Amino acid sequence: MVSVSAVSAIAAPSAPASIRPSVKLPAWLEVAKPRLIPLLLATTVAGMALTAAWPLDPRRLVCTLAGGAMASAAAGVLNCLWEQELDGRMQRTSRRALPSGRLAQRQAFALAVALTIASVLVLVLGVNALAASLALLGLCSYVLLYTALLKPRTTQNIVIGGMAGAIPPLVGAAAATGHLGWSSWWLFSLVMLWTPAHFWALALLLHEDYRSVGIPMLPVVKGLQVTAAAIGRYSWATVAISFAGVVALPSGGWLYGLLVLPFNARLLQLSGSLAEDPGDPRRARNLFRWSIFYLFGICLLLVLARTPLASAGAPAALVAAAFHLAPAGAA
């Protein structure tokens, strides 16, 4: 749902170069944007790990993740439907299933409706009404708030519209406890602050494509230097709020606080490098890739901090193991 429309194939400004190997998906699966779903589910699980109810029983966990995945997929299909004409005019997206004619609009709409209904049923019957309502709110935020209202009108589209991608941690907390504690709102805020730096790194790579169709992304309207400076500010804000996880966790906060240091250092290093030369696509691509790994890493650290070993206070083995999560140069 999120900014994380960003995780689709990437092209360099003049001669497109994919950020990942191109994999041809069936048309019905492509419009569901399956590459976005794992990160949304990771933040859902992290939201659960922040509650005293962790770990959840397997049935509730599976229902939450299945319902969340279907809501995200439905949002992806509706996004593709809404932007079909725009996608057809952009170099990066012109070969997608809908603009290329590989999937009919009627079929895509039926798929979106079926996924939405299935998501709500699974979450209401298998989890609770609050989790279902939040998942539906995330879907509507992505399609109506970000895609339809903000994206074509303002450079702050992803700052506000990033709310859609920040809702899964609330879904996870609601699934675990039936209510939203302050720790779930902390993770919501962290994802909100992480999103602009993540997405604008992608926008730097695609600014000419966005310019060609009149989408007011920040690099298009304000330029590369202003965008890089904004990325730096949001990176620092993300790092600052990330440390609140030490007290947001019911247990294991010491471990999380220690292991988050190399992740934060690498994020600041790459955003600083980008500020030195905002026009270098390699620097923007490195930051974009790391930002994805960063959020996955935060979620993994939150779960790791709630393991019995962490709660028992066995630092040496856990610290040594977790530091291997960060690639060389992350410290």
N, C-alpha and C positions, 0 to 999 in steps of 0.2 A: 504494500500500500504506500509506501513511503517514497519519499525521495528516492527511494530505492528503485524507482523506475530507472534510476541510474545504473543499475547493475546489468543492463543490456549491452550488446556489442558496441564497441567504441571505435570511432574513426578519428584519425588525426585531421587537422583542419583542412589540408589540401588533398592529400592522398590517403584515404581512410586506411587505418591499420587497426585491426581488432585487438582489444585488450585481452581477449581469451580466444582459444580456438573456436571457430564457428561450428556449431552443431545444429544440423537441420532437424527440427522437431515437427511432429504432425501438426497440422494447422490448428486443430481444436486445443492442443496442448500449448502451442506457442502463444495464443492469445491470453492464456491464463497466467503468463509470465512466471513460470515455475522457478526461475533463478532467483526471484525476489523472496520466495517463501521461506527458505531455511533461516535467513537472518531474522525475519519476523517471528518465527517459531523459537529461535534462540532467545530473543528478548522476552517472549512469553514464559519460557522456562525460568529465565532469570527473575522475572517478577514473582514466580512461585517460590523460588529459593530465598527470596527476601522475607518470607512469612514464617511464622512459627509453625505452620502446618506442614512445612517441608520435611520429608518427601511425601508427595501425594500418593494415594493408592493408584495402581496401574490403570484401572478402568477410567477414573476421572482424568488422569493425565492424558491418556489416549484420546478420550472424547474432546478434551480441550484443544489438543494439537490438531486433531482432524477437523474440528469445527473452525478453528482459526485458519487452517490451510485452505479450506473451502471458501471462507469469507475473503481471504486474500486473492484467491483465484478468480472469484466473481468480480472483485474490484478491478483486477487486471483486464478481464474481458470487457467490462463496461468502459474502462479507460480506452481500450483499443477501438471500441465502437464510437465513442465520442470524438476521438482524434483520427478517425479513418482518413478524412480528407487531408488533414495536416500531415499525417504520416506519408501519404502518397506524394507530397511535395518535398519531403526531406530526403536527402541522399541516404542517410543512415537507416531510415525506416521504410523506404519505398517498397521493399520486397517483403514486408510483413504480410501475414495471412489475409487480412481484410483488404488493404489497398491493392494487393496483387491479384485478388479474386480467388484465392485458394480456399476461402471460407466465406459463405454467404452471411449477410447481416442477420437474417432471420435465425440461422443456426447459432450464431454467436450469442444473440439475445436470449434464445431458449436455454443455452448453456449457462449464461449468467443467472437467469432466474432459477434454474434448477440448483445451481451451486449455492445461491443465497438461501433458498428454502431449506436445503439439506443442512447448511451450516447452522441456521437458527434452530432447527429441530434437534440436531445432535447436541448443541450447547444447552438448550432448554431442558431436554430430557436427560442428558447425561451429565450435566454440570449444574448450572443454575441460570436464572433469568438475567442476573446482573452481567455475567460473562457474555451471554448472548447479546444483550443490549449494547455492550461496549464493542463487541466485534462488529455489530451492525453500524455503530457510530463510526468506527474506523473505515468501513467500506464507504459510507456516505461522505465522510470527510475527504477521502482520496478522490472520489469521482466528482462530487459536487463542489466542495470547497476549493481543493487544489486544481483539479483538471479543468472544470468548467468556469469557475469564478476567478481564481487568482492567477493561474499560469499565463493566460493571454493578456493580463492587465497590469501587472506590477512586478518590479524587480524583487520584491519581498515575498514572491509566491512561495518559495520553498521554506522561508523562515516561518510563515504562518501555516502553510499547508503541510509542513513537516509534522504537524500534530497527528496526522493519519498514521504515520509510521511509528509514532511514540505511544500509541494506544495499546499494542500487544502486551507490554508489561502490566498494564492495568487489568487486562483480560486474565493474565496469569494469576495476579493477586486475588482477583474476584473469584476465580475458579478454586483457589486454595482455601479461602476463608469466608467468602461471601460478602466481603466489604473491602474498602480501599484504605490502607494505612498510609502514613506519611512516607514510608520507605518505597512504596510503589510509585508515589508521586515524584520521589527523588529520581528513580530510574526513568520515568516519563520525561522529566526535565533534562536529564542527561542526553537522552536520545534526541530531544528537541534541539539542544545546543550542538550536538554532533552533526546533525543533518545538513546545515548550510555548508560547513567546511567540506563535507563529503560530496555534496551535490555540486557545489561550485567548482570543485576540482575537475569534475566531469564536464561542467559547462565551459571551462577554459578550453578543453579539447574540442568541444562541439560548437563554439560560439559562432563560427561562420555559417554552420548549418542552421542554427537558431536565427541568425540575422537574416538569412535568405527567406524565411517564412514569417518574419516579424514577431517572433516570440521575445518579450522583453526580459531575457535573462540578464543577470547583473553584468557579465562581461560584455554583452552587446550594448547595453545602455551606458554603463559607467567606465568600461575599459578594463584591461587586464590588470593594471597596477592596483586600481581600487579593489578589484575582486580579490587579488592576492592578499591585500591588507585586511580585508574583511574575513578571509579564511583564517588569517593569523589570529585575529581577535576571537573568533569563535573556537579556534583550537585551544587557546589559552583558557577560555571560559569552560570548555569541555573538561580540560585537565583539572581546573580548580574544583568543579562540582563533582568530579569523579571521586575525590578523596572523601566525600561525605558517605560513601559506601562503607567506610570503616565503622560508622555508628549506625548506618541503616540496617546492617546485617544483624540478625538476632545472635549470631555466634560466628567466630572465625574472622572477625573484622581485621584483626592484626595481620592475618595472612593475606587477605585481599589488599590491604594498604601497602604491604611490602611488595607484592607481586605486580601491582599496577604501575609501579615506578618505571620499569623499562618500556611499557606500552606508551605511557605519557611522554617519556623522553623522546621516543621515536616519532610520535605525532608532532611534537614541537620542532624537532629537527627537520622533518620534511616540510612543514609549513614555513619554517624559516628559510629553507633552501628555495622554496617556490617564490617567496617574496623577493629574493635576490634576482630572479629572472622569470617573471610570470609568463613570458612568451615561450618558454622551453616546454614542449609537450611531454618530454620525458619526466620532468619534475612533477608536472600535474598528474601524469599517469601513476607515478610512484606514490604520491599522496593519496590518490583515489583508491588504489589497491590496498594501501596500508589502512585507510580508514575503515574498509570492510573488515579486515583482519582485526583491527582495534576493537570494534564493537563485538565481534564474535569472542575476542579475548576477554573483554569485560564480563560478558555473560558466563563464560567458562570459569572465570575466577570467582564469580559469585556462587556458582554451584560448588566449585572446589572448596570454597571456604565453609560450606555447610556439611562437608563430609565428617564422619565420626573422627577420623584421624586429625583433622584440623581442630575440631572441638576439644579433642583430648590434649592438644598442644604438643604435636610432634613436628616441630618446625623444619628440622634439617632435611628430612626426606622429601617433604612436600615442596619446600622452597627449591631444592635442587631439581625436582621433577618439573615444576611449573616454569622455571626459568628457561627450560628447553622449549617451551611453547613459542617464545619470541625468536624470530630469525636472527641470524648473526647481524650485528650492528644495531640491534634494537636498544641495547643498553646505552 
